[in-house]
């Protein structure tokens, strides 16, 4: 996981703790990046099995919290 993916992951975790999902506009504002970069980061997190979308609850599930490799 690179630094940008880690930043997106932490934002999603922190926002969902309060029972809501971060919007794309909110992610753009907090990361300072464009939509394409955010979508790619979320796709990579899903490929790495760190995030999963729960269609029933309409919320993110955090499957595994990995420590960054050094």
C-alpha positions, 0 to 999 in steps of 0.5 A: 500500500502506498502513501496515497492509498493509506491516506484514502484508507484512513479517511474512509475508516475515520468517516465510517466510524461515525456511521456515514460514507465519505463522498467523492467530493469529501475525498477529493477535498481531504486528499487534494487529488482528482477523482481518477486517482481516488478511484484507482486507490480504492480499487487497489485497496479492494484488490488487496482485500483491505476494503469491501463494499457491503451491498446490504448495509451500503457501508465499507467493511474493513477486512484486514488492517495491515501494518505498512511494510518497511 
